[in-house]
Amino acid sequence: MLLLASLTMTDPTHHQSSSDERKSDVHFERMYDELRRLAAVRMRGEREGHSLDPTGLVHEVFLRAPKDGLEFENEERFLAYASRVMRSVLVDHARASKTQKRGGAHDRISLTGLAGPEDQSVTDVIALDEALKELEALDERRARILELRFFGGMTEAQVCSVLGIARSTASAEWRSARAWLLRRVRGGGSSD
């Protein structure tokens, strides 16, 4: 079991062995670096002057962690958790920014990872979240695959491990969900 207790403030009443603390610190550092990389990818398409940077995004993920630490079966489960929180942080930030600007331009996010490498288009973070919620209502697993791959940066194999599905299923559902989402955020409607 992967324990990421270092995500929270140190509890002076909690006594963890020195060996356990070192293991936890190693996991924390490895996962921090991975989340920082993912956050940098997600933030690459953001507007200039964005008040949230990759480090801030990662810190928000850690700040939203339960105060008693986190336990995960493996690193893929942690990335699955972090992908959902990262999505939530970006959406909350976009909504707050939109409110402050009273309907002006708001946060946009690159679709890198959804579209092909030649397509570097961007979309509104809130519109992306609304489309994902719409897809969740139609097909929860496909929405989760999109979230894990796009926000969590997970590989197909990692998605299979987290969701307990075959690789062929993950691959087919990733392709169809990605195509649906791209049509939806580009104004092509929401029919399946």
N, C-alpha and C positions, 0 to 999 in steps of 0.2 A: 504494500500500500504506500502510495506517495503522500507524504505529509508536507504541506507547505506552511508550517506554523510561522515561518519568518515573515509571512505576508502581513502580520499584525504586530501591534506594539508588544514588546516583551512584557510578559506577566511575571512579576517578581515572585508570585506564589507558585508558579509553574516550575517544576524541577524536571529538566530533561537532561539526560546524560550527555556528557561532552561528545561522545561518538554520535548520538542522535542529532545533536545540534550541528555538528559538522556536515552530516548527511543532508539535513534540512537546508543548511546554507548553500551547499552545492546545488541542490535541486532548485532553490530559490534563484541563485545566480544564473543557472542554465535557463530556467523558465523566464526570468526577467529579460535576458538577452534575446530570447525567442520572441517574447511579446514586444520588445522594443523594435525588433526587425519588422514584425507584423504591423505595428502602429505606424512605422515609417512608410510602409507600403500604402496603408490606408490613407495617410495624411499627404501623400505625394501629390494628389490632385486637388488639394484644398486651395482655396483662394489665398492670395498674398495677404499677409497681415492677420491671418487666422490666429485667434488668441489661444488656441490649444495646439501644442506641438506633440510629437511622438512620445517624449518623456512624460509630459503632462497626461496624455491619454493612458499610458501604462500606469502611472501613479493613481489615476482615477479608478482603474480596474482594481488595484490593490486596496484603495480606500473603501471601495464598496464590498470588499470581502467581509464575511462574518467575523465578528470580533474574537471568536474562539478558535481561529485558525481554520484551515481547510484540509480535508482529507480526500484524496482521489485514488482510484484504483491504479491509475497510470497517468503518464504525461498527456496522452490523448484526451483523457477525461478533463484534465485541467484546461487544455486548450479549448475544449468544447465549452466549458464554463466561461472562460475568458472571452471567447468569441461573442457569446450572448451579452456579456457585460460591456464589451467594447462597442457593440452595436447600440446598446442603451445609452452609453456615455455620449457617443456621437450624436444620437438623436436628441437627447436632452440638451446638449450644447447648441445644436442647430435651432431647437425651439426657443431657447433662451435668447439666442442671437436674433432670431426673427422677431421676437417680442420687443427687444430693445430697439430694433430698427423700424418697428411698426410697419411691417409688410415690405420692407426693402429687400435687397438681395440678401440671401442667406446662404448658409453653408452648403457647399457642393462637394461631392466625393467622386473620385476617379472610378471608372468601371473596369480598371485594369484587373484582370483575373476573371472577369465575366465575359468580356468581349475578347476578340482575338488580339494578338499583339500589335496588329496594325491599327486597331481602334482604341484610341486613348480618350474617348469621350467621357464626359462627367455628367452627373445628375444631382439633383437636390437630395440631400440626406433624408429629409422628411418624406419626400416622394418615394425614395427607395424603401424606407421603413414601411410606409403605407402599402406599397406593392408586396413586400414580404408578408405583411399581415394578411393581405388578400389571398396570397398563395397559401398561407397557413390554413385559412378557412377551406380552401379547395383540396390541399394535399399537404398535410403537416410534415410528412417525412421529406418531401422535396424541398419544402421551405427550410427545414433543418439542415439539409445537405447544402443548400445555398449559403446559409449562415455559417456553417462550419468551414466551407471552402473559401468563401469570400472574406468574412470577418475574422475567422480563425486561421486562415491560411493553411488549412489542413490538406494533406494529400488524400487521394482516393483510398489508399490503404488505411489511413488513420480514421477516415469517415466510416469505413466498413467496420473497424474495430469498435468505435463508439456506438454505432447504431446496430451492430450485429447483423449486417446484411452482406450479401454476396457482392463481389467486386463488379460483376456484370450488371447487377441491379443498381449499384451506386453510380456506375458510369452512365447507364441509360437515363437514370433519373436526374443526374447532374446536367446532362445535355438538354433534356427536355425542360427542366426547371430554369436553366440559364436562358434558353431561348424564350421561354414564356416571360421571364422577368425583363429581358432586354426589350421585347416587344412592348411590354407594359410601361416601362419607364420612358420609352421613346415615343409614347403616345399611340401605340398600336392597339389599345384596348385590352380587356382582361379576359377574353374568352380563352378556354383551354384548348 
